[in-house]
Amino acid sequence: MATISDVAKLARVSTATVSRVINNSAYVEPVTLERVQSAIRELNYQRDARASALAKKTNNTLGLLTGNLADPFFALIAKHVEEVARKHKCQLVVVSGGHDAQREKEGLDFLISQGCEAMVVHAKMLDDTTLLRYSAQLPSMVLLNRTIPQISNRSVYIDNRAGAKESVVHLISQGHRKIACVTSDLPIEDRTERLNGYRDAMKDANITIEPNWIINQNFSEEGGELAGEQLLTQCPEVTAVVTFNDVMAAGLMANLHENNIRVPDDISIIGFDDVLLARYLYPRLTTMHNPIDEMSSYAADLALKIKNTGYVPPSNHRFNASLVERQTVMPYLDKQALKV
């Protein structure tokens, strides 16, 4: 009777790789997968009956791959995915990709090794090709906050471009024309789309964007503080700023306050995401509400529905951002009048 070593030898792989294929416990390249499966068929390899029974036992888990859990945005994702898991009496397994491609891949492999069939995946650094390979192996994997055309029916995402454009249009409607964009320094889809939205609004208003108006920093409070330093040195003429997210806006506001620049009297600011922090900054932050709570719950429900029924709705799972007006935007003309 053939052994796992015989299969490995014929397929020219390690016994560990054969085990991963048999147990579906980690991602295996399609070419390698086919070689192992072919060797299993050729040798008529039969697994130990007890091992087969354990492998076929339903693993009632929901996997979540997300970003830095210390960030309030990602903590919100985890909170709402967990609520869905509890509702369905599932165990939630959470891993952080840390916006690093290798860590995201290791995270997906870990979720597979834990028997997670249904997954919510917030991966920003893995390329489309890699994610498509995983999605082929994991039919209940749902992308969150990202879309890939080939699996758009398993992608839950926000229209970042339209949301960012709306924030800039609001500033323009308030008389601002010298508007800076503080954005992320990572080459991720969100950055590209929000930057395009900024450019769309400025182009529609026939406003030329000066190169120094676009500031790239890490999307954290510290990145926002550094952006404040850049703003004051390289483009002190701007009267308003849109930021990549609320935590960058918080860091930016802190830096401006330390430099005696008043918000919104001297400069108006709009954030993005509307995390809890935005409501308790002073002044309270005007921002674009990102319905990530609804999106997270929706993605988790969708992943479990696909797992349990095998049915993937052919619909588009796109959400929209909306402007939340608070206290960090002042009309430019009114501001000028106050100085007379």
N, C-alpha and C positions, 0 to 999 in steps of 0.2 A: 504494500500500500504506500502511495506517494506521501512524502512528508513536506513540511513547509520549506525545508532546506532544498528539496528537489525542485520545488516551484521557483525558489529564489535563483538557483543555479541555472535553470532553463531560461528564466526571464532576464538573467544577467543583472540582478539587483540584490540588495541585502534582504535578510529575513525580516528586518524591521519594516522595510518598504512593503513586503508581502503582507505583513500583519496590518499595516495601515490601510491597504486596499481591502482586505478581508473585513476589517472592523469599521471601515469608513471613519477612521479616527483622526485623519489629517488630510490636507490637500495633497494630491499626487498629480503630477503633470500628465495630461491626456495620453501622450505617447507611452509613458511608463505604465500608466494604468492599463492600457490596451495590451501591452506585453505581458503583464502579470495575469490579467484575466485570460489571455490566450493560453498561457502556460498552465493555469488551473484547469482549463477545459481539456487541454491535450493530455495532461496527467490524470485527469479525473480525480483531482484532489478533493477529499472530503474532510471537513472540519470536525473536530471533536463535538459530539452531540451536546454536551453540557455547555461548551463555549458558544455554540450556535444559539442555544436557548437564552443565554445571558445577553448575547448581542442583539437578539430580536426583542428583548424586553423593552417596552416603551419607556423612554426617558422623558419624563414630563418637565422639561426645562425650557426656558426661554433665554436666549443669549443676547447680550448687548455689548457691542463694541462702540466706544465713544471716545471723546477727547479727554482733556485734563479735568478731573472731577473737582478740582479746587476752584475752577471757573464756574460762576453761578449759572451760566448758560448750559453747561454740560451736566451740572448737578440737577437742573430742571428736567433735562432729558431723562436722566436716571430715575428721578422721582416719578414721573408719569409712566414710564415703561414698567416700573415696579408695581404701580397701582393696577395696571392691566394684568400683570403676572399674578398678583394676588386674587384678582377677580376671577381668573381662570384656574386658580389653585395650582399655579406653576411655580417652580423654583427659578429664581432669576440668577444668572451667572453674568457678572459684569467684568469687562477688561477695558483698560485704557490704551488707546493707540498713541497718545501723546503727540499727534501730528508728525509721526515718523513712519515712513513706509515699512521699514523692517518690523517695527513694533506692531503696526497694524496687521501685517501678515502673521506674525507670531500670535497675535490676539485671536485672529480667525482660526488658526490651527488649534489653539487651546480650546476655543468654544466647540470645535468639532470633536476634539478628544474627550470633552465632557458630555458628548452625546446630544448637543443642542442641534435640533433640526430646524426649529423656528429661530430666526435671528433678526435683530434690528442692528443695522450696520451703519455707523457714522464714520466713514473713512474718507479722509481728504487727500492723503498723500499717495495712496496706491493708485496706479494707472487704471484706465478703463479696461484694458485687456485682462489684467490680473483679476479684477473684480468680476468680469464676465466669466472667467474660468471657474471662480468660486461659485458664482450663481448657477452655473450649469450643474455643479455637483450638489448644490444646496437649493432646491426648488422653493424652500420656504424662507429664503433670505430676502429681506426687504431693505433697500437703501433709504437712509434718512438724511434729509438736507443735501441731497445730491441726486442728479438724474443722469442716466445713461440711456440713449435712445433705444438700444436693443432690449432693455428691460424696463422701459418707462412705466409699464403696468405694475412694476415692483419697486418704483421709486417715489418716495414722498418728499416733496421739495417745495421751496418758496420761490416766488418770482423776485429774486434779488434785484434785478435790473430795474423793474418797474418801481419797487420800493425805494431804492436809492434815488431814482429820478424824481419821485414825488417829494422827497425831503428837500431836494435842491429847488424844485419848482416852488415850494412853499417859501423858501428864503427869497427867491427872486420876486415873488408876489409881495413880499414885505420890503421891497426896494433895494435889496442887496444885489450887487453885481460882482464884487471882488470876493469870491467864495473859494475857500481852500478845501481840500479833501485829505483827511488824515486816514490812511488805509493800512492794511496789513502788508507785511513784507514777505509773506508766504505766497507761493504761486498756486493758490487754490481757486476753485471755481467761484466761491463767494466773492473773493477780492475782484476777480475779473468782471463779474457781472455788476457788482456795485459801482466799480469804477466806470464801467460803460454807462450805467444809469446816470452818474454824475455828468459825464461827457455829453450824453444825450440832451439833458436838460439845459446845459450851458450852450450847446449848439443851437437848440431850438430858440433860445433867447438871444442869439447872435452875440454871445459873450465869448471872447477869446480867453482860453485858459493859459495862464502863464506857467511855464514848466515848474517854477518853484512853488506853485500852489498845491502840488501833489506831494504829500509827505508819506513816506513808507516807514513803518515801525512795527515792532512786535505787538500783536493785538492783546495787550495786557495793560494794567494800570501804569506800569513802568514805561511801556511803549508810549502811552499817552503823555506822560510827563516829558519824555524826550522829544516828542512831537511838539510840545509847547515851546521848548527851547528853540527848535528849528523854526517854528512859526514866528517867533519874535525876532529872530535874526535874519531869516531869509525872505519873509513876506509880511512885514509889519503893516502893510497897507490893507490886508484883507479885513473885511467887516463881519464875516460869518464863516463857520466851519461845519462840514458834515464829517462824522467819524464812522469808522468801520463797525464799531460796537459801543455799547454803553460803558464798559470798563475803560476803554481808551478815552472816552469823553470824560470820565471821572478823573483820570490821571491828568488830562489836558487842563481841566478846570482847576485842579489843585495847583498846577504849575503857574497858570495865569494869575491865580489869587496871590501866590507868593511874589509875583512880579507886579502887583498892584494893577492888574488888568481886570476890569469888572465885567462879569457876565450877568445879564446881556447888555448892559449899558455901553460897554466898549466893543464887545464882540458877541455875536449870537452863535449858539452851538446846537446841533441836532445829532443825537446818537442813533443807534440801531440795535434792536432786539427787545427793548422794554423789559429788562430783567428787574427784579425787585429793587436793586440798588438805585435805579433811575428815579424812583418815587421819593427817595430819602436823601438825595443829594441836595445841597443848597447852592443856588436855587434849584428847584426840582427840574429834572431834565426833560426837555422836549425830545421825543424820539420816535422811531418807527417801530410799531409793535410787530414783533415776529411771533406768530402763533406756534412756537416750538412745542408748547405744552400739548396743544391739540394735535400737532403733527406727530409727536412722539407716541401719544396714545393711539392714534390712527395707525401708525406703522406697526406697533406691537399687535394690535387687533388683527391687522391684515396678515402679518406673519403667521399668527396662530390659526387664522381662518384657512390660509393656504395649506398649512400643515394638516389640519383636521379634515379638510374637504377636498384638497387637491385642486380647488378652483381658483384661478387667478383672474380677477375682474379686468376686462380690457379697457379700463378707464384711465384717465389722466389724474394723478393725485397731486395737483398743484394747489398751493395755498398762497394767499396774498398778504403783504404787509400793509399796515394802516397807520396814519399819522396820529400821534398822541401829543396834543399841545399842552405844555405846562408853562415853565417860567424862563427858559433859556433863550428865547427868541424875542427880539424887539424890532419893530419896523425901523429901517435905516433912516427914513426921512424924519420920523419922530425923534430919533436919537440926535440927529443934527440940530433940530429945533431946540432941544434942551440945552444945547451948548451956546446958544445965542445970548 
